[in-house]
Amino acid sequence: MAEKNIPVKKIDGSRWMIERRDAMRTTGLIYASEAMLPKIMGDQSLQQVSAVACLPGIVGSSLAMPDIHWGYGFPIGGVAAFDVDAGVVSPGGVGYDINCGVRLMRTGLGRQDIAGHVERLIDALFCNIPSGLGSKRSDLKLGAKDQSAVLEQGAAWAVKRGFGENSELEHIEDHGCIEGADPEAVSDRALERGRQQLGTLGSGNHFVEIACVDEVFDSRAAAAMGLDVGRVVVSVHTGSRGLGYQVCDDSIKTMLKAAQKYGISLPDRQLCCAPVASPEGGRYIAAMSAAANFAFANRQIIGHWVRETFEQVLGLNPAALRMALVYDVCHNIAKVEEHTVNGRVQMLCVHRKGATRAFGPGHARIPEDYRSVGQPVLVPGDMGRCSYVLAGTQRSMQETFGSCCHGAGRAMSRNQAQKAARGRRIDRELEQAGIYVRAAGRGTLTEEMPEAYKDVNEVVDVVAAAGLAVKVARLKPLGVMKG
């Protein structure tokens, strides 16, 4: 699996296959355009797709979305499903930022209603929502009892404490709470790291973005989601902070021993794993689910503060602002789900690492008001271009276990971006393009400059051409608060 150039076979204009060989138990399937392929082949992500295909109990192909790039264990943009009886669960298939995800809120405002106010809004958001590496909130420090409740209840805990409305839970993936979470499976170190981080954005690629709907592609789906051209929307991108990171770090040590215990041959130590049905596998899922619930609560609280900030800065009451949750999705998660494979219903542990659930129309786990059009899929781009709202399809259910891309995907490492941005003022460049940006440090802006990412338009075109999702709306950034 150390081979530098993994051969791929073209299936069609958006699909490429890595044929089964050596220790691979199945094929690899990559979604990409021909123009994207050289860049994808330039890092180790295809080797990772091949390595994932070697894990026991894998069902279907080892999958990679067009935003694929090298990551820890699985590639970012990787999807793989494992039989719950014969397969494994791997922390490398979820990642360190457990349930990093995106929340999209619409307002009743048009772009003209906030003209001249974007800078004030972003500055106020920056003051009201702690951001940056290690950011904390002393006013929301959790005691042991409350922290356990957050890990068990997720977003519902935040709503009970006055952060948002109960009706919002319907528009969060899994209602903002993954069942089976167990605070007892979370280490004391992880609990301590998360104790003052609820309601904080974090650093790196996390953001709060004010945007407007720039174009509508599917009027029926857009109407169901309340998205029309010119409407102001806000996105929040963050996850489980230090608590989730520590859960992953703790689990890797356990899983390395478990893989040896159960005689699992690992093509890469970063793919350490345990059988889903084993005590070690169950404990990881319980801890991961707890971290995911922490992330749901985190985005729920931040979303509430976004609403309050808009009301304060614009002098509007809730009825005039009409801010409502469109949807909230996970990006880094492993879930036990029911899927039909070769005509047979199976319970599978579906790993989505840098990938979004994209259930098709009619699925019972989609909110009723979206059920006829498919699950909203939120795909952020970069600070300078655009983002997309898509909807899941039946094709995604048949081919990718109801999964789709999660963003643009990095085109440069952070070090490469810093070198490329040397001598430039990214904030001023964005301001000239009509986008006001505020960050905890200038280094964040260089690492996150638009060129550091693939063009999200190309990424979305691939999943649309492959039939994994339909385009609903494109969002144009107006102001961005970075972590």
N, C-alpha and C positions, 0 to 999 in steps of 0.2 A: 504493500500500500504506500510505499515511499516513492513510487514512480512519479516523476515530475510532470509529465504530460499524459493525462488520462485521455484515451481516445473516446470520441463521442460520435454517435451516428445520428444523422438528421432524420427526424420523423416527418416534420412539416415546418412551416415558417416560425413556429413558436415553441416547438418541442424537440429535445435532443436526448438520446438515450446513451447511457453507459451500460454496455452489455455485461452480463454476468460472467465473472471469471475469478480464478483463484478462490479465496475464501468467501466471496460474495454469495449470499443466499438468495438474492434477488437483483433486479436491475436498478440502475439509477435513472431518474427522469428529471431533466432540467428544463425549466421554462425560460426561454430567452430568445431574443432576435439574433439573427446572424451577426449584426453589427456589435452586439453586446458580448458575443462569445469570446473574442480574444482577451478582453479585460477579465472575464470570469476565469479563463484558463491561466491567467497570469499570477494568481495566488494559489493557495492550497485548498480552495473550497471544493473542487471536484474530487480531490483525494478524500476529503471528509465525507462527501456524498457516498463514495465507494466504501469507506470504512463503516458508515452507518448500516450499509446493506449487509454487513457481515454479522450483525447482532442477532442473537437467537429470537425466534418468534416474530420476526418482522412480517407484516402483512402488506401485500402490494409492493410498489416500488419505494426506494429511498428517494424522496422528492426535494426539489430545490426551486424556489421562486426566483423571478428575475432580479430581485434586489439582493441576491446571494452575494456574500463575501465571507472571507475566512473568519472563523470564530473559535470559541473554546469547545472542543468536542464536535458537536454538530456545527455545520456552517450556519451563519446567520442567514435566515431565509430558508432553513431546512425544516422539513415535515416528515415524520415517520410514525407509523402506527404499529402497535405490537399487540398480539393476542394476550388477553389478561391471564390466561392459564399457562401458556407456554412462552410468553415473551417477557421483556424486561422494561424497567423504567430507568432512565439515566439523567442525572443532574446536568450533564453536558448537552442534553436535548432540550433543556429549559433555559439554562443560562444563569448568570449571577443576579441580574435584575429581574427577579421573579414578578410576573404580571406587570412588567412595564407595559403600558397601554395608552390609549388615547380616548379622551372624552370630547365630544363635540356638542356645543350648545348653540342654539339659534336665538336671535332676539327679534323683537318686533320693529327694529330700526332698519332704515336704509342707509346706504353709504353716505348720503348727503346729511343724514342726521348726526353723524359723528365727525363731519369735516371740521378740521381745526381743533378737535379734541383728542385725537389719537395719542399724541405725545403725552398729554396729561393722564390719559387712561393707563398707558404703559408705565409711566413713572409711579402712579398710584398702585398699580398691581405689583410693581417691584418693591414698594414699601410694605405692602400688606401681605405678601407671600414670600417667606424666607427662601432664598435660593443660594446656589453655590455649594462647593464641596463641604460636606459635614454640616450643612445648615440645620438649625434647630429652632424649636419654639418653646420657650420657657413657660408660656402661658397655657400650653396644652400638654404638659408633661403628664404621662400616664402612670397611675399607680398599678400595682400588680393585678388587681381585680379588673380594672378598666381595660388594661392591655389584653388580658385573656379574652374579655368580651369582644374586643376589636378583632382578634384573631379568629374567633368563632363566628362572629356575626357579619363582619365586613361592612359594607356601605350602610346596612340597616342600623348599625351602632351609631354611625354619624348622624343619620336622620333622626334617631331617637334623641340625640343631644341637640337638635335644632339646626343641624347643617343640611338644609334642603327639605324637600317634601317626600312623603312616602310614595307618591305616584311616580317619582323618578326611578325607583327601583325596578320598575317594569322595563325600563329602557337601558338597563345595564346587563351585560352578558352574565347569565346565570343569576340574575337579580342581585348582582353584587356580592354574592356569597357562595363559595364552593363548599359543598357538604363534605364532611369527613375531616375537616381541619381540627388539629389537636394541639393546643398550646403546650401541652406536656412534651410534645416531640420537638419543640423549639428550645435551643440551648440558652442558658443564662446569658451568655455573651451576645447572642442575637437579640434577646429581649432588651438588654441594656442598650444596644446600639439603636434600637428603634424607639426607646422610651420618650425621646424628645423630638422625634422626626416626623410624627404625624402632622400633616398640613404643611409640609415643606416640599419644594420642587426638586432640590438636588442640583447636580451639575451636569456637564457634558451636553448631550443632545436633548436634554429635557427642556421644555418650553411652555409658555402660555402665548398664544398667538391670536391677535384680532385680525379677522379677514372678512372679505365679502364674497358672495357667490358671484363668480365671474361668468359662468356659462352653465346652462342646464342641458343635459344630453337625453335624459329620460324623464319627460314631464310627469308621467304617472307616478314613478317612484319618488321624484323630487317633491311632488305635491304631498305624498304620504309622509315625507320627512319634514315638510314645512320649509323647503328650500326653494326660493325663487331668485332670479337675477337681481343683484344689488343688495340682497339681505345681508346684514352684519351677523357674523358668527364668531364664536371663540372656541379654540381648541386648547386642551390641556394634555401634555405628554409627560408622564412621570410614572414611577413604579413603587416598589416596596422598600426603597432606600437601603440603609445599612443592615436592616433586619433581614431582608431577602438575600443580600450579599452573603451574610454570615450563615444563613441556612444552607446556601449552596456550598460554601466553603467547608462547613462541618460535614455535609453529606458526602462530599467527594472522598474524604478520608474513610468514611464508613463503607462507601461503595467499592473502593479499591480492595478492601478486605473481603467484602461480600462476593465480588467477582471471583476471587481466588477460592473462597469457600464453596461456591456452587459450580466450580469448574468451567467458568465462562472465559473463553479465549478472547482477549481484547486486541483488536487491531491497532488501538491507540489508547494509552492510559487515560486520556481525557474522556474516553467513552466508558469509563467505569460505571457499572450498573449492577442491579440485582433483579431477580425475578419479581414481577409485579405482585405475585401472590406470596412472596417471602416476607418475614418480619421486617427485614431491612428495607425492602421495597415499600411496604405499607407505611413504615415510619417516615420515609422520605416524602411520600405522597401526602401524609398528614401534615408534615412540617411545611412543605411547599404550598399546600392549600391554605395554611394559616398565613403564610407570607403573602399569598395572593389576596387574601381577604384584607390584610393590612393595606395593600395597594389600592383596593377598591375604596376603602374608607378614606385613604389619602386623597384620591381624586375627587371623591364626594365632597370633602371638606374644602379643598381648593376651589372646586366649582362653585360652592356657596360663597366663598370670599370673592370670587370673580363677579358674581351677581351683585353682591353688596358694594363692590368697588364701582361698578357701572352706575348703580343707583346714586351713590354719593357724588361722583365726579360730574355726572350729567344732570343731577337734581331731579331724577325721575322716581316715581313710585313703582312697585312691582307690576301693577296693571299697565302702566305706560311702557315699561321696559319689555315686558313679555318675554323674559329669558326662559327658555325651556330646554331640557335635555333631549338631544336627538338620539344619541347612543353612546355607550362606553364599551370599549373592546380590550381584550387581553392580547398581548403580543408574545409573551414568553411564558408558556404554560404546558403542562401535560395533564390531559383529562381523560377519564374513562367515559367513553361514549358508545352509543349503539350505531353501527353502520352495516349496510348491506354489501357484502363482498361475494361476487360470483353467485348472486341470487340467494345467499344465505346470510341471515342476520347474525352479527358477531358483536361481542363486547370487546372494545379495543382501547388501549391506552395510547391516545394520539398526542404526540409531542409536536408542538408548534414553537419553534425558536426563531424569533423575528418573522413571524407569520401570523395571519389573522384568521379567526374562524369566519367562514363565509357560507353559512347554511342557506340552502335554496328556498324558494317559495313553498309555502305549505308546511314547513317544519314546525312542530309543536313548541320548540324552544325559542322561536322568534316572537317578539311582541305582536299582539293581535293586529295592531294598526299597520304593521309592516309585513304581515304574513303573506299577503298576496303578491308582494314585490320582491321579497328576499331580505335577508339580514343586511343592515347597513355595514359596510366595510370602510373603515377610515384609514386613508393612506396619506400621511403627511409627506411633503416633499422637502424642500430646504427653505431657508429664510428669504431667498431672492426670487424664486420661481412660483410655484403653486402647490396645492394639495388637492386631493380628490376624495369624493364620496362615491363609493361603488355599492353594488348590491350583489349578494351571493346568488348562485344559480344551481340548477339541478346537475349541470355538468361538473361543478365542483364537488357535489356530493358523490358522484359516480367515480371521479378520477383522483381527487386529492383529499378525501375524507372531510369535505366541506372546509377547505383551506384556501387562502389567497395570500398575496404579498402584504407586507406591513408598512412599507415606506419606499423611499428612493434607494436606500442602500448606499453605503460609503463607496466612493471611488478612490479616495486617498486615505492613508492612515493619518492619525492626528499629527504625527511628526512631519509627514509629507506636506500636510496642509500648512503647518507653521512655516516651513521653508518656502512654500509657494507664495505665502502671504507676506513675506518679509518686506518691510518698507511700505506696506499698504495700510490704509485705514478702512477696514471693512465696514465699519459703522457709517462712515461718510459715503462710501460707494452705495450702500443700501439706501441711505437717505436721499441721494440723488435719484434713485429709482422710485422714490415715494414710499419707502418703508422705514419707519422709525424703529430702532432696536436698542435695547438696554440689556446689559449683561453684568454678571458679578465681576468679571475681569476681561480685559482685552484679549487674553489668550484664548478664552472660550470662543470669541468671535472668529479668530483666525482658524481654530480647529473646526469650526462649524460653518465656515464660509460656503457659499453656494457650490463652488467648484469641487468641494470635498465630497460631494454626493453625485450619484448618477442622476440623469434627468428623469424626474418622476413621470413625465409625459411618456417616455419610452417604456418605462416599467409597466405603467398602466395599460399602454397599448398592447403589450404582450399578453397580460392576463385577460384583457378583453377579447383579443384575437383567439386565445385558447378557449374562451368560453367559460373561464372560471368566475368571472364577474361581469356585470354590465356597468358602464359608466352612468353615473347619476348626475353629478355636479362637479365643477371645478371651482376651487377657492383661491382667491388672490390675497396674499398677505398685505396688511396695512401697517401693522406694528407687532413687534415680537419682544417678549421678555425671555431671555435665555438663562439657564442655570449657571 
